[in-house]
Every structure is written in structure tokens, then in C-alpha cells.
């Protein structure tokens, strides 16, 4: 049973009709007292509730009722209904334990999607036998926990925020969510928001009509329209400027947008998966990232562990990258000595899986050998050059931070301070390199 709590009779009737037509049993009440009486008698599967029940618009009544409901039935998801102008109240509700919020006038499709998602995620058991993760390599406990969550959420339309350091595989996890979802046969559209300029944001994301602005010589389809019925992957969302964040929030809120040069609103049905290596909570506190957007994109949060925390996966990854390299370039199958594999397992990998991949592929191409030893790897990485004197593979006595700093310093020296080449060698982005330069107090002429 789904409990509806709203003092507006028209809202209660509309929601009851919508839910019953969709196959749900619904009970509608008008006051908080009636809602509390209902949840004391039986535990609803879901509650859809307004935030104001008198002439006031503070939302305090809704927040108070939400807190009381979460005490009486803590496992029941609650979806809040609010006006667009009081989204800040809905954010308070999310902080108090609400599952999601929808704005008035609501989109029936979005509301039903949110309801289905809430009910699906609240099931005690979830069938995962038919799921596949062909591109995900590893068997560590940390990775298995991530894939278990992916298994649980893939069939829903829940928005997902994937966090983690650069190179940990956030895009692969996003693809796995899409490929195991009911949207798998529909488009999976990737957008690197860090590479979209402020001036081109609306054109890139929503499209434009011919003549909408200077140089608009033809119609352009935006990324959201491309992703209709499928999934849109918003990478590096933490790099999005504040002025663009509110434009993004609008389309995520009601899944409507306007093409530049065409004032007619267009509907779109997309699942949103975002990723960042930034600390969005810290950015919200610093007012560089909108709190309402933060709660809109992170209904589910997945944090990917760095490679140094899943080192048991390194041998599997090395074998995978080595075999792929051999197939792509027509090379003989290459093996690694145990000492070489031990050596690889002890490196700090500031660039995570991406850095390991670059190291393995570079070593295979340069050495052209069928058996790789420590010396072959040492020639291709600067991370242990200063401690690898007499062919010894020992890294004892060096902390991960010391090795990482040394790796950066030697890469800078090798490339004459060219930070683009340094970042490429380390397998990290320039932005990640700049953060590490600041972390270790490394000064360069070009930084």
C-alpha cells in the first residue's frame, strides 16, 4: 500500500487515480494526524507526502511529519511533493531521510519512475544471476561490494553519482549500470562536463536551431535529446560552473528542456549517471556546487576505491592488459616473472588503473619480449628510479606519498617540465596532476 498525505483534495484524487491506474493500492489522507494513525496500524510500502498542511509555506509541518514517520517505520521510503520555489525545503527533507522529491506540477512519468525505483530498491532480495560485468576486471572484496550495489540498482531509474580518484574506472561502472538496465538497447551518451565551455553549454546539452546565434549554420541535436530513452553519463560534474548548474538542474528536475532558438519545451526520458573525482560535499559547503543539484544527482552514491586498496586485482589487470595488447598489435603472448608481478603490486599508482594500463602496454611495446622482468618495468616507470639502484625490486622504507612525490619529480625532470607529458606518463589528468603538485608543494616553471 502507498500512503498519500496532502491537504489538497484535488492532489489526493489525482495521485490516487494515477497510482491505482498503474496497479498500486493507494490510501489518501489529508492531515499529519491521519497519516500517523495510518502508519501505526500498518506499514506502507511507500509514502508520498506534501510539505505544507496549513496556510504556512515554511515546510516545517512536512519536516516534522517526515521525522515522526521515519521513527515509526524507518524502512519506508518517503517521496516529498514541493513547489519549485521551495526546493530548498525538499533538500532539508532529503537530509532528514526522504528518498526523493518531486515538484508541482509533477510529471506523471517521472513520479512513477521514482516510485518504482523506491519500491525496487527497498526489496529485501534482488536477483543478480542474469547480470554481466564483462569489462570489469577484478575479484577484490572492495570491487565486489561495488558490483553488488550495481546489480541492485541497475534495473531502476535511480540517479547515480560515482566518485573516486582519477583512473579508478568510473566510466566503466557507468557503462555497466546502463548495460544491465532495461535501457541497455537505448543510447548511452557520454558528456565530459569539464570540457564543455560556459558559452557552449546550452548548445551542447540541449541543442540549437539554425540561426539561433552567430555561427549556428545548421540545427544541432543536444546530448539530452540524443540520450532519450537511454542513459546520459555526466563525467566530471564537479567541474561544471555554477551558472550552468542551475540550467542542468532544471532538466534533471522535470526532464524538459528548450532548444536554443526554439521556445517549445521538449520532454525527454533519461537516466542520469554522474561522476566526479571532487569532494562535492565540500564544494556544497564552500558554495561552489549547488546543494539542490547535489541531492538530485546522488540518489545512489558509489565510491570506487583506488587501486592501492585493491592490490589483489593487479595481477588480473596486468594479464588482461597484456593479452589485449598482444591481440591488438599481433604480438606473442607475454608472461611476467613473479618478481615483476610483485614489483607491480607494490607501486603506488597515483593514476590508478589507467596508470597500470599505460605502464603494461608501454613495457610490452618497447621491450618486445615474451617474459617481462623487474628491470624491463623499471625502465618504463620513473616511480622507483631513485630507489632501484642495483636491480633490486625492494621498496621497503618508502611510504606511498614518498613514492608518489618521487614519481612526479622524476617525470617532471624527464619531460623538462612539460606537464601534459608528465600527466600522460603518470596516467592521470592535468587537473589531478595540479592537485598533487599543490599537495606536495612542488613548484615548476609551467605550473
Buried (B, 14 or more C-beta within 10 A) or exposed (E): BBBBBBBBEEBBEBBBEBBEEBEBEBBBBBBBEEBBEBBEEEBBBBBBBBBBBEEEEEBEBBBEBBEBBBEEBEEBBBBBBBBEEBBEBBBBBBEBBBBBBBBEEBBEEBBBBBBBBBBBBEEEEBEBEEBEBEEBBBEBEBBEEBBEBBBBBBBBBBBBBBBBBBBBBBBBBBBBBBBBBEBEEBBBBBBBBBEBEEEEBBBBBBBBBEEBEEEBEEBBEBBBBBBBEBBBBBBBBBBBBEEBBEBBBBBBBBBBBBBBBBEEEBEBBBBBBBBBBBEBEEBBEEEBBBBBBBBBBBBBBBEBBBBBEBBEBBBEBBBBBBEEBBEEEEBEEBEBBEEBBBBBBBBBBBBBBBBBBBBBBBBBEEBEBEEBBBBBBBBBBBBBBBBBEEEEBEBEEBEBEBBBBBBBBBBBEBBEEBBEBBBBBBBBBEBBBBBBBEEBEBEEEEB
